[in-house]
Amino acid sequence: MNREKRYEIFSRWREENPNPVTELHYSSPFELLIAVILSAQATDKGVNRATDKLFPLANTPQAIFELGEEELKQHIKSIGLFNTKAANIIKTCALLVNQHQGEVPENREALEALPGVGRKTANVVLNTAFGHPVMAVDTHIFRVSNRTKIAPGKNVLTVEEKLMKVIPKEFLVDAHHWLILHGRYSCIARKPRCGSCLIEDLCEYNEKTEI
């Protein structure tokens, strides 16, 4: 895919949705961090159902730490892998209180040192909470990047590096959201909705559908 096509793709997404946001509910960097940790192998809707009840009770590292692991499990047990996630969240809250004055660090290395936080989660927090021009490649972004040929690659790190290189700088801060939303609602996994797709004429997918 050439530079002109990529520019037109992101221009269309910006025109349709000039201020894209995550579908996770949050009101602070800490709430976002917890929501993203919970979202691994889970839907945003499922996470929101849990956090909409959890955050009014406890939405700071100290408060969730004081809640305790067993009580936290009761609030997130509808989410996959809740036992592991609860343990990681309690450990993360302790580190945030003891090492970061209860604040979420605006630093990739410090974020990735938190239990349950990998590169993708760190990138989501850096981008969505702090406005850094970074790219968190999830299953949707990986699929869209490969299927459209915007930035094909065999693994998520390769796709991330390509996206950072080929997306025009003016679109980088919001590109993460546009790509996810496109993958979630248009370029879906089993049968992409090519017939109603905003970028169908620019996409280089060879097996387009009528839907």
N, C-alpha and C positions, 0 to 999 in steps of 0.2 A: 504493500500500500504506500502511495506517495504522500508527500507532505501536504499537498493541496487538499487531498481527500480527508486527511486527518483533521485539518483545520476546519473544513466544512462540517464534518461530523460534530466536533465539539462546539462549533458556532450554533448549529441547530439545537443541540441539547441546551446550550446557554439561553438561547432565545425562548425555548419552550419552558425552561425552569431556571430562571436567573439566580435563584438563591436556594440551591438544593441543601437538604439537611438529612441527617440520619433519622431512621424511623424508630430508633431506640429512644425511650423517654429518659431525660436527665435534666438536671438544673445546675450541675457543677461538674468540674473535671473528675471529682471522686465518684460521683454517681455514674458518670459515663464509663469510667474505668471498671467499676463493678458490673455494669450492664454488659460491657464487652467481654469480660471474663466469663460471664454467664452465657453469652451468646454462642460460644463454641459448640458446634453440633446441636444447635437449638435455633428456633425461629425468633425473630425480633418480637413478634406478637406474644409468643410464650414467655419471653423474658419480661416484656412490659407488664403482663398480667401479674407476675411475681413481684417485680420492683414497685409497681403502683401500690402494693400493700406494704412492702418492706421499707421503702424510703421514708414514708411518713413516721415510721417508728424509729428508724435508725439510718442516717444518711451521712455520717462522718466516720472516719477510721476508728475513733475512740468509741463511738456509739455501737458500731457493729462488732468491734472487739469485745465490748462489754456484754453484748447480746450472747456471745459464746457460740461455739461450733454447732452444738446440738439444737439450739434454738434457731440458728440461721438455717439449718437443714429443713426445719419445718416450714420456713418461708419460701424455700426454693426447691422443694422436693418434686414439684411438677416439671422441673427442667432436667434434661438428661445429664448424667454424670454429676448429680448434685452433691454426692458425698465428697468426691475429689475437689469439686469447686468450692464447697464450704470450707474445707481444710485450707485450701490455697488462699481464699479470701481472708480468713482469720489471720493467717501468717502475714499476708500482705498488709493488712490493717496494722498489725504490730510493728512492722518495718516502717510504715508511713509515720506512725506516732513517734517511734524511737529514733528514726534517722532523718525524717523530712519534716518535722514539726507539724505533722498531720496534713501536709499538703502533697498533692500529686506532683512529682518532679516533671519539669518540662525538658526532659533529657532522655534520649533513647537508651543509653547504657543503664541509667538508674531505673528506668521503667522495666527493662528486660531483666533486671536483677530481682524484680518482685515475683513471688511464686504465682504461677498461673498466667504469667505475662510473657508471650513470645514476640517475635518481630511484628507479626500482623497486628496484634493487640496494641503494641506500642505505637505503631504507625497510625492506627485509628485514633488513639488518644492525642497524639501529636497533631494530627490533621484536624480533627473535629473539635477538640477542646481548645487547642492553642493556635490553629491556623497555619501550621507548617505545611509547605508544599511537598508532602510525602505521599506514598501510594501503598495502601494496605490491600494486598491481593488475596481476596477470598475466592470461593468457588465460582461466584457469579462473574467477578472481574477476570478470572482465569479463562472461563468459558468465552466470554465476550471478546476478550483480546485475541484468542486463538481463532474463534469462528469468523469474526469479521476481518481478521488479518491486521487489526490495528497494531498489535504487538505480539506476534506468535512466539511461543516458547514451550519447552518441555516440562518446566517446573515453575513454581511460583516466584522464586527469586529471579530467574531469567526474565519472566514476564514483568516483574516489578522494575528491574533495571532498564528493560526496553521502554516501558511506559514513561519512566522518568526522563528518558533520552528523547523520545519522539513526540510527546505531547507538548504543544506550544506553551511557553511559560505562563501566558496570560490565563490559561485554563487549569493550571496544575492544582491549585488549592481546592477547586470544586470537582476535579475530574473523578476522584474516588467515588463520590456520591452519584454522579451521572452514570458511571459504568455499572455500579451496583443496581441502581434503579432500572437501567436498561435490561440487565440480566434477570432481574426479579420479575419484571412485568411484560417485557417484549421478547427478548432473546432468551426464552426459557429453555430449560435443559432438554426435555424430550422432543418437543416440536415447536421451534421458534415461530413467533407470530409475524412472519415476514410481510404478509400482505398489508398489515396495519403499522409497519415499522417506519419510524421517522427517517431512518438512514438506509432504507432498503436499497436505493439506487447507488449508494456509495460503498456498501458492504461487499466484501469479496467472498462471501460464503457460496459454495458451489451447489448446495442442495436446498435452495429456498422453497418455502412452503407458500400456500395460497392464503393461509389464515392471517 
